[in-house]
Amino acid sequence: MTTNATPVVYNRSKPCTFQLRRSWMLSGEGSGKDTRHFEFDLGGTGLTFEPGDSLALFSSNCPDLVDEMLKALGFTGSEEVAGPDQETTTVREALIHQCAITAPDKKLLTAICAKVSDDADSIELANMLAPEMKQVLTEHLWGREIIDFLLQFPQVKFDPQEFIGLLRKLTVRLYSIASSLAHSPGQVDLTVASVRYHSHGRDRKGVCSTWLADRLDTATDVRGFISPGKGFRLPAPEDESPIIMIGPGTGIAPFRAFLQHRSATGAKGKAWLFFGEQHEATEFFYRDEFDAALTSGLLDRLTTAFSRDQQYKIYVQHRLKERGADVWKWLEEGAIVYVCGDAARMAGDVDQALHEIIAEQGERSAEQAAEYMETLRTAKRYRRDVY
């Protein structure tokens, strides 16, 4: 008699532990970006996922930033505290592994203002903390981190436990998965752009993206779990519905997984990929793979938009409009549209382009185009993974 083994369930409270297999730069020499490919070895973990899912990673903060904060606070780093998980540790370990130490929130800023209430800068900051000043506060905090306020108000004194209690817990970061288990068993891939920028006289770094790029090696244990993308799924392999995939920048990740999965499962239906970045020479990520997909027939069409390769900027929404007649034809054939990437601008611009294509090519009014889009959503033919 045989029994089916119970599948391993991983989550936030019980993460999976695995290791980096290898990584490499996707950005070419001379690129202004630092985008990398990461492959993680899942051998023996039992971790499973589907194309369209995301990998949630537990990362750590930059030790250099932590040491600068400790100096500003007047802590040695060895003081014992109860971390966010209530277990005893040192303040340095809590700041590296457990606490969010970049973006400040109102709780910490209010505590700072309470300790220096007679200072002109703190009075100004306190005024910005009023509910009606929300937009002003948001603008003031852009590009600023906790360290900025510790340096601005050196007279503020906290004891270690008090300071830790004012910080939020370090949260997991989610990344769209760039591989398929059907194609690459025991492996999960990510496409990650390192966040690095300069503001208010300081260099800033994204917490998880630069942890991956700068401090992770093959000997380091990585902890994570799968965040299901239930609304971002491929049609069944036998379903002949065409698919249109729109993924500029690192938004290309799930569509690499889609193509791998379609190849491994012998999926039917046409496939059209829109990809955009700044420069073709240095940021055409996975170019060889997509060229091979075109040659094999796995990919029917590949349309690119490299925004800085000409005098005027061209983005994926412009390419959609240029090919509006064909996009409309695919929609009328039952195509499913997938969009992945930046929610702040790209997703809205693509949405507007689709509305305009439907209105122009389908000879519909703005209201009728909106109704058509709503029909696509209701039929789950317009699927977005935006962040």
NUFI-205171 format. One line per 3 residues: number of its first residue (from 1); for each residue x negated, y, z negated of N, C-alpha, C. Coordinates in steps of 0.1 Angstrom, whole numbers, plus 2048, in hexadecimal, padded with zeros to 3 digits. Atoms other than C-alpha are relative to their C-alpha. Example, Ala and Ser with C-alpha at 12.3 -4.5 7.8 and 13.67 -1.06 7.14 Angstrom:
1> 7F7/7F4/800/785/7D3/7B2/7F7/80C/800 ~ 809/7F5/800/777/7F5/7B9/808/80B/7F8
***
This chain:
1> 7F7/7F4/800/800/800/800/7F7/80C/800 ~ 808/7F4/7FF/7F3/822/809/808/80C/7FC ~ 7F9/7F4/804/7FC/844/7FC/7F9/80C/807
4> 806/7F4/7FA/7F7/866/80C/7FA/809/7F5 ~ 807/7F7/809/7DE/87C/7FA/807/80D/7FF ~ 7FA/7F3/802/7EC/89C/7EB/7F7/80A/806
7> 808/7F6/7FB/7DF/8B9/7FF/7FB/80A/7F5 ~ 806/7F6/80A/7C8/8D1/7EC/806/80D/803 ~ 7FA/7F3/7FF/7D9/8F2/7E5/7F7/80A/7FA
10> 809/7F6/805/7C3/910/7E1/808/80D/800 ~ 7F9/7F3/801/7CF/933/7D6/7F7/809/7F8 ~ 808/7F6/807/7C4/952/7C4/7FB/7FB/7F2
13> 805/805/80D/7C2/940/7A2/7F8/7F4/801 ~ 808/80C/7FE/7B2/921/7B1/7FA/801/80E ~ 806/7FE/7F3/79C/92C/7CE/7F7/7F4/804
16> 809/80A/7FA/788/915/7E5/7F2/805/7FF ~ 80F/7FC/7FF/762/915/7E3/7FA/7FA/80C ~ 807/805/7F4/74E/912/803/7F4/809/802
19> 80C/7F9/7FD/72E/91F/813/800/805/80E ~ 802/7FB/7F3/724/934/830/7F7/7F7/808 ~ 808/809/7F7/717/91F/84D/7F6/808/808
22> 809/7F7/7F8/709/93B/863/808/80C/803 ~ 7FA/7F4/7FC/710/95E/86E/7F7/807/80A ~ 809/7F9/7F7/704/975/88A/807/80D/804
25> 7FB/7F4/7FC/709/998/897/807/7FF/80D ~ 7F8/7FF/7F3/724/99E/8B1/7FD/80D/807 ~ 804/7F3/7FA/71A/9C2/8B6/7F3/7FF/806
28> 80D/800/7F9/6FE/9C6/8CF/7F7/80B/7FC ~ 80A/7F6/804/6DE/9DA/8CB/805/80D/805 ~ 7FC/7F2/7FC/6E6/9FF/8CB/80E/803/7FD
31> 7F3/7FD/804/709/9FB/8BF/801/808/7F4 ~ 7FE/7F8/80C/716/A13/8A6/808/7F8/7F5 ~ 7F8/808/809/729/9F7/895/7F8/7F4/7FB
34> 807/80C/805/71F/9D9/880/80B/7F6/7FE ~ 7F5/80B/800/738/9BD/889/7F9/7F3/801 ~ 806/80D/801/72F/99A/880/80A/7F4/801
37> 7F8/80D/800/73B/976/885/7FB/7F7/7F5 ~ 804/809/80B/73B/95F/867/807/7F2/801 ~ 7FA/80E/800/740/939/866/7FE/7FA/7F3
40> 800/806/80E/748/928/845/802/7F1/801 ~ 7FF/80E/800/744/903/83F/80B/7FB/7F5 ~ 7F5/804/809/764/8F4/830/7FF/7F1/7FD
43> 801/80E/801/757/8D0/830/803/7FB/7F1 ~ 7FD/806/80D/766/8BC/813/80A/808/7F8 ~ 7F8/7F8/809/77C/8D8/806/80F/7FD/802
46> 7F2/802/7FD/79D/8CE/816/808/80C/803 ~ 7F9/7F4/7FD/7A5/8F2/81E/804/800/80F ~ 7FA/800/7F3/7BC/8F5/83C/806/80D/803
49> 7FA/7F4/7FC/7CA/911/850/805/7FF/80F ~ 7FB/7FF/7F2/7DC/91A/871/7FC/80D/806 ~ 803/7F3/7F9/7D3/934/88B/80B/80A/7FD
52> 7F7/7F6/804/7E2/954/880/800/803/7F1 ~ 802/7FE/80E/7D9/94F/85B/7F5/809/7FD ~ 80B/7F8/805/7C1/965/847/7F9/7F9/7F5
55> 808/806/80B/7A5/95B/830/7FE/80B/7F6 ~ 801/7F6/80B/7A6/96D/80E/7F3/7FC/7F9 ~ 80D/802/806/783/971/800/7FE/808/7F3
58> 804/7FA/80C/777/979/7DD/7F1/805/802 ~ 80E/7FB/7FE/758/990/7E1/7FB/806/7F3 ~ 806/7F9/80B/742/9A4/7CA/7FC/80E/804
61> 804/7F3/7FE/738/9C8/7C6/7F1/802/802 ~ 80E/7FD/7FE/717/9D7/7D1/7F8/802/7F3 ~ 807/7FE/80D/6FE/9D3/7B4/7F9/80E/7FF
64> 806/7F2/801/6ED/9F4/7BD/80A/80A/7FC ~ 7F6/7F6/804/70D/A07/7BA/804/7FE/7F1 ~ 7FD/803/80F/714/9F5/798/7F5/806/7F8
67> 80B/7FA/808/6F2/9FF/78B/800/80F/800 ~ 7FE/7F2/800/6F8/A23/795/80B/804/7F7 ~ 7F5/7FD/809/719/A23/783/7FC/7FE/7F1
70> 805/802/80E/709/A14/764/7F7/80B/7FB ~ 809/7F5/804/6EF/A2F/764/808/80D/7FD ~ 7F8/7F5/803/709/A4A/767/808/7FF/7F4
73> 7F8/802/80C/71D/A3B/74B/7F8/7FF/7F3 ~ 809/801/80C/6FF/A37/734/800/7F2/7FA ~ 800/80E/804/703/A11/732/7F4/7F9/804
76> 80C/809/7FC/6E7/9F7/732/804/7F6/80A ~ 7FB/80B/7F7/6FD/9DE/744/802/7F3/7F8 ~ 800/80C/808/6F8/9C4/729/80B/800/7F5
79> 7F5/7FF/80A/715/9D0/713/80B/7F5/803 ~ 7F5/80A/7FE/72F/9B5/70D/80E/806/801 ~ 7F3/7FB/7FE/752/9BB/719/809/7F5/804
82> 7F6/80A/7FB/772/9A8/720/804/805/80E ~ 7FD/7FC/7F2/776/9A9/746/80F/7FF/803 ~ 7F2/800/7FD/797/9AB/758/807/7F2/7FE
85> 7FA/80D/802/79B/985/754/7FF/7FD/7F1 ~ 800/801/80F/796/98B/72E/7F5/7F7/7FA ~ 80B/808/805/777/975/72C/7F4/80A/7FE
88> 80B/7F7/804/758/984/71C/7F5/7FF/80A ~ 80B/7FF/7F7/73D/98F/733/7F8/80D/7FE ~ 807/7F4/801/724/9AB/737/807/80B/809
91> 7F9/7F5/7F8/730/9CD/744/7FA/800/80F ~ 806/801/7F3/718/9C9/762/807/7F5/808 ~ 7FA/80B/7F8/726/9A7/76C/80F/803/803
94> 7F2/7FD/7FD/74A/9B4/768/801/80A/80B ~ 800/7F7/7F5/742/9D1/77F/7FD/7FA/80D ~ 804/807/7F3/732/9BB/799/80B/7F7/805
97> 7F7/80B/7FB/74B/99E/79A/80F/802/7FD ~ 7F2/800/804/76C/9A8/78A/807/80D/802 ~ 7F9/7F3/7FF/774/9CD/78D/7FF/807/80D
100> 800/7F7/7F4/77D/9E4/7AA/7F9/80D/7FC ~ 808/7F5/804/763/9FF/7A8/7FE/80B/80B ~ 802/7F6/7F5/767/A13/7C8/80C/80B/7FF
103> 7F5/7F6/800/789/A25/7CC/805/802/7F2 ~ 7FA/7FD/80D/794/A37/7AC/80F/800/800 ~ 7F1/7FE/801/7B8/A36/7A0/803/80A/7F5
106> 7FC/7F6/809/7CC/A4D/78B/7FC/7FD/7F1 ~ 803/803/80E/7C6/A3A/76B/7F2/804/7FC ~ 80E/7FC/803/7A0/A40/76C/7FF/80F/800
109> 801/7F1/7FF/7A3/A64/778/807/807/7F5 ~ 7F9/7FA/80B/7BC/A6C/75D/7F8/7FF/7F3 ~ 809/802/80C/7A4/A5E/743/7F5/80A/800
112> 80B/7F7/7FE/788/A73/751/805/80F/7FC ~ 7FA/7F2/803/79E/A93/750/802/802/7F1 ~ 7FD/7FF/80F/7A8/A8C/72C/7F4/802/7F8
115> 80C/7FE/808/784/A8B/721/7F9/80D/803 ~ 806/7F3/7FD/77A/AAC/732/80B/80A/804 ~ 7F5/7F7/7FD/79A/AC0/731/7FD/80E/801
118> 803/7F2/7FF/789/AE1/72E/7F7/804/80C ~ 809/7FE/7F5/774/ADD/74E/809/804/80C ~ 7F8/7FB/7F5/780/AF0/76D/803/7F6/80B
121> 7FE/80A/7F6/77A/AD3/784/80A/7F5/7FB ~ 7F7/80A/805/78D/ABB/76D/80E/805/800 ~ 7F3/7F9/7FF/7AA/AD4/76B/806/7FF/80E
124> 7FC/801/7F2/7AB/AD4/791/804/7F2/803 ~ 7FD/80E/7FE/7AA/AAE/792/80D/7FC/7F9 ~ 7F4/803/808/7C5/AAC/777/80D/805/807
127> 7F4/7FB/7F8/7DC/AC2/78C/803/7F7/80C ~ 7FE/809/7F4/7D7/AAB/7AA/807/7F3/7FC ~ 7FA/80C/804/7E3/A8E/795/80F/801/7FE
130> 7F1/7FE/802/806/A9D/792/807/7F9/80C ~ 7F9/808/7F5/820/A88/7A6/802/808/80C ~ 7FD/7F8/7F4/828/AA5/7BD/7F3/803/808
133> 80D/7FD/7F9/803/AA8/7C7/7FA/7F3/806 ~ 804/80D/7FC/801/A84/7D4/7F7/802/80D ~ 807/7FE/7F3/7F6/A8F/7F8/7F3/807/7FE
136> 80D/7F9/803/7DC/AA7/7EA/7F6/7F7/7FA ~ 809/809/806/7CE/A8D/7D4/7FA/7F6/80A ~ 805/809/7F6/7CC/A74/7F0/7F5/806/809
139> 80A/7FA/7F7/7B9/A8C/806/7F3/803/7F8 ~ 80C/7FD/808/7A1/A95/7E9/7F9/7F3/7FE ~ 807/80D/803/79A/A70/7E2/7FA/7F9/80C
142> 805/806/7F4/793/A67/806/7F1/801/801 ~ 80F/800/7FF/76E/A5C/809/7F9/802/7F3 ~ 806/7FF/80E/769/A5F/7E3/802/7F3/7F9
145> 7FF/80C/808/762/A43/7CB/7FE/803/7F1 ~ 801/7FD/80E/761/A3F/7A6/7F2/806/7FC ~ 80D/7FB/803/73B/A46/7A5/800/80F/802
148> 7FF/7F2/7FE/743/A69/7B3/805/808/7F4 ~ 7FA/7F9/80B/758/A72/795/7F7/7FE/7F3 ~ 809/802/80B/73F/A63/77C/7F5/80A/801
151> 80B/7F6/7FE/724/A79/78B/805/80E/7FF ~ 7FB/7F3/801/73B/A97/78D/803/804/7F1 ~ 7FD/7FD/80E/744/A95/768/7F7/7F8/7F7
154> 80A/807/809/724/A89/756/803/801/7F1 ~ 7FD/7FF/80E/732/A95/735/80A/7F6/7FB ~ 7F7/80A/804/74C/A7A/736/7F9/7F4/7FA
157> 806/80B/806/744/A5E/71E/80B/7F5/7FE ~ 7F8/80C/802/754/A3B/71E/7F8/7F6/7F8 ~ 807/80C/805/74C/A1D/709/803/7F5/80B
160> 7FF/80A/7F5/747/9FE/71F/80E/7F9/801 ~ 7F3/806/7FF/768/9ED/716/80B/809/805 ~ 7F7/7F6/7FC/77B/A0D/71B/800/802/80F
163> 802/7FE/7F2/76D/A12/73D/805/7F4/809 ~ 7FB/80C/7F9/774/9EE/749/80F/800/800 ~ 7F2/800/801/797/9F2/73D/807/809/809
166> 7FA/7F6/7F7/79D/A0F/754/7FF/7FC/80E ~ 802/804/7F2/793/9FC/773/80A/7F5/804 ~ 7F7/80A/7FA/7A9/9E7/78A/7F7/7F3/802
169> 807/80C/7FD/7A0/9C3/791/7FC/800/80E ~ 805/801/7F2/78B/9BC/7B0/809/7F6/807 ~ 7F7/808/7F9/7A3/9AF/7C9/7FA/7F8/80C
172> 805/808/7F5/79F/995/7E5/801/809/80D ~ 7FF/7FA/7F3/799/9A1/809/805/7F5/80A ~ 7FB/809/7F7/7AC/991/825/7FA/803/80E
175> 805/7FF/7F2/79D/98A/848/807/7F6/809 ~ 7FA/809/7F6/7AF/97C/866/7F6/7F5/804 ~ 808/80B/7FC/7A1/95A/86E/7FD/7FF/80F
178> 804/800/7F2/78E/957/88F/7FC/7F3/806 ~ 803/80D/7FB/78D/932/894/80C/7F6/7FE ~ 7F6/80A/801/7A3/913/897/7FA/7F3/7FB
181> 805/80D/805/79F/8F3/883/801/7F5/80B ~ 7FF/80A/7F5/7AB/8DF/8A2/7F4/801/809 ~ 80C/7FE/7F7/78D/8ED/8B5/7F3/7FE/7F8
184> 80C/800/809/773/8F0/898/804/7FA/7F3 ~ 7FC/806/80D/77C/8D7/87C/7F6/804/7F5 ~ 809/7FE/80B/76F/8DF/85A/7F9/80E/800
187> 807/7F3/7FE/767/903/863/80A/80B/800 ~ 7F8/7F4/7FE/776/926/85F/7F7/80B/803 ~ 808/7F5/7FB/769/944/872/807/80D/7FD
190> 7FB/7F3/801/76D/969/86C/7F9/80A/809 ~ 806/7F5/7F8/767/989/880/801/80C/7F7 ~ 7FF/7F5/80A/75E/9A5/868/7F7/80C/804
193> 807/7F4/7FE/754/9C9/86E/7FB/806/7F3 ~ 805/7FB/80D/73D/9D6/852/805/80F/7FF ~ 7FB/7F2/802/74D/9F6/844/7F4/808/7F9
196> 80B/7F7/805/731/A10/840/803/80E/805 ~ 7FE/7F2/7FC/736/A36/840/7FA/809/7F6 ~ 806/7F6/809/729/A56/831/80B/80B/7FD
199> 7F6/7F6/804/73F/A6E/81D/7FB/807/7F4 ~ 803/7F9/80C/739/A89/804/7F2/7FE/7FB ~ 80F/801/803/713/A85/806/7FB/7F3/7FC
202> 804/80D/804/713/A60/800/803/7F6/80B ~ 7FD/80B/7F7/711/A40/814/80A/7F7/7F9 ~ 7F6/808/806/72F/A2A/80E/800/7F2/807
205> 800/80E/7FB/734/A04/813/80D/7F9/7FC ~ 7F5/808/803/752/9EE/816/7FC/7F5/7F7 ~ 804/809/80A/753/9D6/7F9/7FD/7F2/806
208> 801/80E/7FB/759/9B4/80A/7F8/7FF/80D ~ 807/801/7F3/74C/9BC/82D/7F1/801/7FF ~ 80E/7FF/802/72A/9C6/821/7FA/7F6/7F7
211> 804/80C/808/729/9AA/807/7FD/7F5/80A ~ 802/80A/7F6/72D/993/825/7F3/802/808 ~ 80B/7FD/7F6/714/9A5/83B/7F2/801/7F9
214> 80D/7FC/806/6F9/9AF/821/7FB/7F6/7F5 ~ 804/808/80C/6FA/996/804/803/7F2/800 ~ 7FC/80E/7FF/709/975/80F/7F6/7F8/808
217> 808/809/7F9/6F3/958/818/805/7F2/7FF ~ 7FB/80D/800/6F7/933/81E/800/7F9/7F3 ~ 801/806/80D/6EF/92B/7FA/80A/805/7F6
220> 7F7/7F9/809/70A/941/7EB/80E/7F9/801 ~ 7F3/805/800/72B/932/7E1/80A/80B/803 ~ 7F6/7F6/7FC/748/944/7F1/80E/7FA/7FB
223> 7F3/805/805/76B/942/7E2/80B/807/808 ~ 7F5/7FA/7F8/78B/947/7F5/80C/7F7/801 ~ 7F4/808/7FE/7AD/93A/7FF/807/806/80D
226> 7F9/7FC/7F3/7C5/93C/81D/80C/809/7FD ~ 7F4/7F7/801/7DF/958/820/807/7FD/80D ~ 7F9/804/7F4/7F9/94A/839/805/80B/808
229> 7FA/7F7/7F7/802/95E/857/80C/7FB/807 ~ 7F5/807/7FC/824/94F/85A/807/807/80C ~ 7FA/7FA/7F5/831/969/872/7F7/803/80C
232> 80A/7FE/7F6/812/968/888/7FB/7F2/805 ~ 803/80E/7FC/813/945/898/801/7FF/80F ~ 7FF/804/7F2/80D/937/8BA/80D/7F8/803
235> 7F5/809/7FD/82A/926/8CC/7FB/7F2/800 ~ 804/80E/7FF/829/900/8CD/7F9/7FD/80D ~ 808/802/7F4/810/8F2/8E5/808/7FD/80D
238> 7F8/804/7F5/82C/8E5/8FC/808/80C/805 ~ 7F8/7F5/7FD/83D/907/8FC/7F9/808/80B ~ 807/7F9/7F5/836/919/91D/802/80F/800
241> 7FE/7F1/801/83E/93C/911/7F2/807/802 ~ 80D/7F9/7FF/822/954/91C/7FD/807/7F3 ~ 804/7F8/80C/80F/966/901/7F7/80C/805
244> 808/7F4/7FE/800/989/901/7FA/804/7F3 ~ 808/7FE/80D/7E5/98F/8E7/7F9/80E/801 ~ 806/7F2/800/7DB/9B3/8DF/7F7/801/7F3
247> 809/800/80B/7BC/9B4/8C8/7F4/808/801 ~ 80D/7F8/800/7A3/9D1/8C8/7F8/7FE/7F4 ~ 809/801/80B/785/9D0/8B2/800/7F2/7FA
250> 7FF/80D/807/786/9B5/897/80E/7FA/801 ~ 7F3/805/7FE/7AA/9B1/8A0/800/7F4/80A ~ 801/80B/7F7/79D/998/8BA/7FF/7F2/7F8
253> 803/80D/807/797/97E/89E/80B/7F6/802 ~ 7F6/80B/7FF/7B9/96C/89E/802/7FB/80E ~ 7FE/804/7F2/7B9/96B/8C4/7F5/7F7/805
256> 80B/80A/7FE/798/959/8C5/805/7F3/7FB ~ 7FA/80C/806/7A9/940/8AE/80B/7FA/808 ~ 7F5/804/7F8/7C8/93F/8C4/7FA/7F8/80D
259> 805/806/7F4/7B3/937/8E3/7F9/7F3/7FD ~ 806/80D/804/79F/91C/8D1/80B/7F6/7FE ~ 7F5/80A/803/7BF/90C/8C5/807/7FC/80D
262> 7F9/804/7F4/7D0/90D/8E7/7F7/7F7/809 ~ 809/809/7F9/7B1/8FD/8F6/800/7F2/7FB ~ 801/80D/807/7B0/8E1/8DC/80D/7F9/801
265> 7F3/807/800/7D6/8DA/8DF/806/7FF/80D ~ 7FB/800/7F3/7DA/8DE/904/80D/808/802 ~ 7F3/7F8/800/7F4/8FA/900/804/804/80E
268> 7FA/7FC/7F3/80A/904/91D/802/80F/7FF ~ 7FD/7F2/800/813/927/927/7F4/809/804 ~ 80A/7F6/7FC/800/945/935/7FB/808/7F3
271> 806/7F9/80B/7E9/959/91E/7F9/80D/806 ~ 806/7F3/7FC/7DE/97E/922/7FB/807/7F3 ~ 807/7FA/80B/7C5/98E/90B/7FC/80F/803
274> 805/7F2/800/7C0/9B4/905/7F6/802/7F5 ~ 80A/7FE/80A/7A0/9BD/8F3/7FA/80E/803 ~ 806/7F3/7FF/791/9DF/8EC/7F6/802/7F5
277> 80B/7FB/809/772/9EE/8DC/7FA/80C/805 ~ 806/7F3/7FB/75B/A0B/8E1/7F8/7FE/80D ~ 809/802/7F5/741/9FE/8F9/7FF/7F2/805
280> 800/80D/7FB/741/9E0/910/7F2/7F9/7FE ~ 80E/805/801/71B/9DC/90E/7FD/7FB/7F2 ~ 804/804/80E/71A/9D9/8E8/80B/7FB/7F8
283> 7F5/805/809/73C/9D0/8DB/80B/7F8/808 ~ 7F7/809/7FA/74C/9B7/8F3/7FF/7F3/7F9 ~ 801/80C/808/750/99D/8D8/805/7F3/807
286> 7FD/80E/7FB/751/978/8E2/802/801/810 ~ 7FE/7FF/7F1/74E/982/907/7FE/7F3/807 ~ 802/80D/7FA/73F/961/911/80B/7F6/7FF
289> 7F5/809/803/75B/94E/901/80D/804/809 ~ 7F4/7FC/7F8/776/963/912/7FE/7FF/80F ~ 803/803/7F2/765/961/934/802/7F2/803
292> 7FE/80E/7FE/764/93C/930/80F/7FC/800 ~ 7F2/803/800/789/93C/927/807/804/80D ~ 7FA/7FC/7F3/791/94F/947/7FC/7F6/80B
295> 805/809/7F5/77C/937/95C/808/7F3/7FF ~ 7F9/80D/802/78D/918/94D/80F/801/802 ~ 7F2/7FE/7FF/7B0/927/950/807/800/7F2
298> 7FA/7FF/80D/7B5/927/92A/806/80E/7FE ~ 7FB/7F2/801/7B9/94D/92D/803/804/80F ~ 7FC/7FC/7F3/7CC/95A/94B/7FB/80E/804
301> 804/7F2/7FE/7C4/97F/947/7F8/805/7F4 ~ 808/7F9/80B/7AA/993/933/7FF/80F/804 ~ 801/7F2/7FD/7AE/9B9/932/7F9/807/7F4
304> 808/7FA/80A/795/9CE/920/801/80F/800 ~ 7FF/7F2/801/794/9F2/914/7F4/804/7F7 ~ 80B/7FB/807/772/A01/90A/800/80F/7FF
307> 7FC/7F2/802/77A/A23/8FC/7F5/80A/803 ~ 80A/7F6/7FE/758/A34/8FF/7F7/7FE/80C ~ 808/802/7F4/74C/A27/920/803/809/80C
310> 7FD/7F6/7F6/75A/A45/933/803/80D/7F9 ~ 7FE/7F3/807/761/A69/92D/80C/801/7F8 ~ 7F4/800/808/784/A64/921/802/7F3/7F9
313> 7FE/80D/808/78E/A4A/907/80B/7F8/805 ~ 7F6/80A/7FC/7A0/A2B/912/802/7F6/7F5 ~ 7FD/809/80A/7B1/A15/8F9/809/7F5/805
316> 7F8/80B/7FB/7C5/9F5/8FB/80E/804/805 ~ 7F3/7FB/7FD/7E6/A08/8FC/800/806/80E ~ 801/7FB/7F2/7DA/A19/91C/7FF/7F5/80A
319> 801/80C/7F6/7D1/9F8/92D/80E/7F9/801 ~ 7F2/806/800/7F4/9EB/923/808/808/80A ~ 7F8/7F7/7F8/804/A09/934/7FC/7FE/80F
322> 805/802/7F2/7EE/A05/953/805/7F4/807 ~ 7FC/80D/7FB/7F9/9E1/957/80F/7FE/7FC ~ 7F2/801/805/81D/9E9/94D/809/7F7/808
325> 7F7/808/7F8/82D/9D8/96A/7FE/7F1/7FD ~ 803/80E/803/81C/9B7/962/804/7FC/7F2 ~ 7FC/803/80E/822/9BA/93D/80F/7FE/7FF
328> 7F1/802/800/847/9BF/944/804/7F3/806 ~ 7FD/80D/7FA/847/9A1/95B/7FE/7F5/7F6 ~ 802/80A/80A/838/98C/93F/80A/800/7F5
331> 7F5/7FF/80A/851/999/926/80D/7FA/805 ~ 7F3/805/7FA/86E/990/93D/7FF/7F1/802 ~ 802/80E/7FF/85E/96D/940/800/7F9/7F2
334> 7FF/806/80E/861/969/91A/7F3/801/7F8 ~ 80D/7FF/807/83E/974/90F/802/804/7F2 ~ 801/7FC/80E/836/976/8EA/7F4/80A/7FF
337> 80A/7F6/801/822/995/8E2/7FA/800/7F1 ~ 807/800/80D/808/994/8C6/7F7/80C/7FF ~ 809/7F4/802/7F6/9B3/8B8/7F9/7FE/7F2
340> 808/801/80D/7DA/9B2/89E/7F6/80B/800 ~ 80A/7F5/802/7C4/9CE/890/805/80B/7F8 ~ 7FD/7F4/808/7C7/9F1/883/80E/804/800
343> 7F2/7FC/802/7E9/9FA/875/802/80F/801 ~ 7FF/7F2/801/7E2/A1F/871/803/807/80E ~ 7FE/7FA/7F3/7E0/A28/896/803/7F6/80C
346> 7FF/809/7F4/7DB/A0B/8AF/80E/7FA/800 ~ 7F4/807/7FF/7FA/9F8/8A5/80C/809/804 ~ 7F6/7F7/7FC/810/A16/8A9/7FF/804/80E
349> 802/7FC/7F2/801/A20/8CA/804/7F5/809 ~ 7FC/80B/7F7/805/9FD/8D8/810/7FE/800 ~ 7F2/800/801/829/9FD/8CB/807/80A/80A
352> 7FA/7F6/7F8/830/A1D/8DD/7FE/7FD/80F ~ 803/804/7F2/81F/A10/8FD/80A/7F6/805 ~ 7F6/80A/7FC/836/9F2/8FD/80E/806/802
355> 7F3/7F9/7FE/855/A08/8F8/800/807/80E ~ 800/7F8/7F4/84A/A1D/916/800/7F6/80C ~ 800/80A/7F5/843/9FE/92C/80E/7FB/802
358> 7F2/806/7FE/865/9F0/925/809/80A/806 ~ 7F7/7F5/7FB/876/A12/92C/7FD/802/80F ~ 804/7FD/7F2/862/A18/94C/802/7F4/80A
361> 7FF/80C/7F7/85F/9F5/95B/80E/7FA/800 ~ 7F3/806/801/880/9E9/94F/80C/80A/803 ~ 7F6/7F5/7FD/892/A0A/958/80B/801/7F5
364> 7F7/7FF/80B/8A1/A0E/936/7FE/80D/7F9 ~ 801/7F4/808/8A8/A2C/920/7F7/7FD/7F4 ~ 808/802/80C/893/A32/901/808/7F7/7F5
367> 7F8/808/809/8B0/A24/8EC/800/7F1/804 ~ 800/80E/7FB/8B2/A05/902/7F3/7F9/7FE ~ 80D/805/802/88D/A00/900/7FE/7FC/7F2
370> 801/803/80F/88F/A01/8DA/808/7F4/7FD ~ 7F8/80C/802/8AA/9E7/8DB/7F9/7F4/806 ~ 808/80B/7FA/895/9D1/8F2/7F5/7FC/7F6
373> 80B/803/809/878/9D4/8D9/806/7F9/7F4 ~ 7FA/806/80C/88F/9CB/8BC/804/7F2/803 ~ 7FD/80D/7FC/89B/9AD/8D0/7F3/7F7/800
376> 80D/808/801/876/9A2/8D3/7FD/7FC/7F2 ~ 803/803/80E/872/9A5/8AE/809/7F5/7FA ~ 7F6/80A/805/891/992/8A6/7FD/7F2/805
379> 803/80D/7FA/887/976/8BD/7F2/7FC/7FD ~ 80E/803/805/864/976/8AD/7F7/800/80C ~ 809/7FF/7F4/855/980/8CF/7F7/80C/7FF
382> 809/7F5/803/843/99E/8C0/7FB/7FF/7F2 ~ 805/804/80C/82C/994/8A5/7F3/808/7FD ~ 80B/7F7/803/813/9AB/893/7F9/7FB/7F3
385> 809/802/80B/7F6/9A5/87B/7F7/80D/7FF ~ 807/7F3/800/7EB/9C9/873/7FD/804/7F2 ~ 805/7FD/80D/7D8/9D7/856/7F9/80E/800
***
